[in-house]
Amino acid sequence: MPKFVLLWTDATVWLLIAGLCVYAVVVARSPALSANWRKVFRDAPALGSSVLLMLCLVITLLDSLHYRPLLPPAAGATNAAPAYESRTRSVLDAVLSSLVDSREATYSRPLAYVGFTKESVEVNGQIDRVAPRLKHGGAHLTDPAAQWAGDVTTRILKGLVFGLLFTVATAALLFAAVARSYGVAWSQAAGTILRGESDIPWCVALWTLLVTASIGGPIVALMGHYHVFGTDLTGNDVFYQALKSIRTAFVIGTLATITEFAVPQPGLMVIKCVGLQRFNVTRSEKLKHGLWVADVARLPDDQLIAVPEDLQPVSRALGNLIRTLQERAIPDDQMPMQPPYELDDCGWVANRWCELLSLPLDVKQRLMALDNPLVRLELVGDMLARSGIMK
């Protein structure tokens, strides 16, 4: 049994859903409110947009149920307390586990079976530049050059058929619901809706659903076998990241502890702070006297990711800077970064460079807000190379 984790952002989403349900009951019992909402749904663009919003809402809810999987018991351990993974996952992550686990080395094109970046390999005694096979994308193909086009076409056609069947089944349920509501035959309700003669333009909703299913069906049929939208610099599936971005994004900040406080002269205060943990702002309010207050939800710490070989120069440059400052006998409490010096961790190295570099505050904010510490370090490395600090 997994251990369910309730984040404050999850609670916010589910409270919103509960509020919507309560409001729906109020609307159903109020003739005036019901009439107003009927006017909204009689508008074809509004009804079509509602279909897409409902799809996004379902994805958001799946991404708002978090848990930590139960780890298998250690060999030989009996009656041991249950242990759980340190990483918190969502139900959406579990549904898309094939995409989560299909990380490649770096960039790849949509539906590709080879990488975007070519590598030097020896072929028949000669060095040639070729694109390497992807580890996951198209891995089921034994002869990609001959099988790829047929396999992709077959999966797209299967996805289209699935999307059509899903739309037909949904339409049949809609016809039955309308027929029961108005006390007419199923065929009569179907004809009225399909001819666009119904009070609410259900035909627009069905057309929206058909188009959405015609796009989503092939994507579902292809994902897990190919990277439908390709992969990014770090090899992560772009389609997975697009779905994860649907969940509402909040402002990101950082908890801090004041380590020094002084008043060198009246009206001037000097403080020294140490940043601790990032958080999401879930609600903010400005009080009458100008003070801002907010409710926040703490974000998990960065994953511990070892600095890869190609980014070791970024870590070495920071290590050289630390040694130079230590050689000048600068006390630890006056150093621009505090020990322990975790030079083998992507997140720690990237964060320290973000603090040291002379960057606009909004750029630093965006860098520190990135969830992936490896991507953060890669971007910092590019900035160091362009500035000439690292060659």
Stockholm file with secondary structure:
# STOCKHOLM 1.0

chainA/1-391         MPKFVLLWTDATVWLLIAGLCVYAVVVARSPALSANWRKVFRDAPALGSSVLLMLCLVITLLDSLHYRPLLPPAAGATNAAPAYESRTRSVLDAVLSSLVDSREATYSRPLAYVGFTKESVEVNGQIDRVAPRLKHGGAHLTDPAAQWAGDVTTRILKGLVFGLLFTVATAALLFAAVARSYGVAWSQAAGTILRGESDIPWCVALWTLLVTASIGGPIVALMGHYHVFGTDLTGNDVFYQALKSIRTAFVIGTLATITEFAVPQPGLMVIKCVGLQRFNVTRSEKLKHGLWVADVARLPDDQLIAVPEDLQPVSRALGNLIRTLQERAIPDDQMPMQPPYELDDCGWVANRWCELLSLPLDVKQRLMALDNPLVRLELVGDMLARSGIMK
#=GR chainA/1-391 SS CCEEECCHHHHHHHHHHHHHHHHHHHHHHCHHHHHHHHHHHTSHHHHHHHHHHHHHHHHHHHTTCEEECBCCCCTTCCSCCCCBCSSCEEHHHHHTHHHHTCCCSSCBCTTCSBCSSCEEEEETTEEEEECCBCSSTTTTCSSHHHHHHHHHHHHHHHHHHHHHHHHHHHHHHHHHHHHHHHTCCHHHHHHHHHTTCSSSCHHHHHHHHHHHHHHHHHHHHHBTTBCTTCBCTTCCBHHHHHHHTTSCCCEEEEEEEEEEEEEEETTEEEEEEEEEEEEEEEEEEECTTSCEEEEEEECCCCCCCBCCGGGHHHHHHHHHHHHHHHHTTCCGGGSSSCSSCCTTBHHHHHHHHHHHSCCCHHHHHHHHHCSCHHHHHHHHHHHHHHHTSCC
#=GC SS_cons         CCEEECCHHHHHHHHHHHHHHHHHHHHHHCHHHHHHHHHHHTSHHHHHHHHHHHHHHHHHHHTTCEEECBCCCCTTCCSCCCCBCSSCEEHHHHHTHHHHTCCCSSCBCTTCSBCSSCEEEEETTEEEEECCBCSSTTTTCSSHHHHHHHHHHHHHHHHHHHHHHHHHHHHHHHHHHHHHHHTCCHHHHHHHHHTTCSSSCHHHHHHHHHHHHHHHHHHHHHBTTBCTTCBCTTCCBHHHHHHHTTSCCCEEEEEEEEEEEEEEETTEEEEEEEEEEEEEEEEEEECTTSCEEEEEEECCCCCCCBCCGGGHHHHHHHHHHHHHHHHTTCCGGGSSSCSSCCTTBHHHHHHHHHHHSCCCHHHHHHHHHCSCHHHHHHHHHHHHHHHTSCC
//
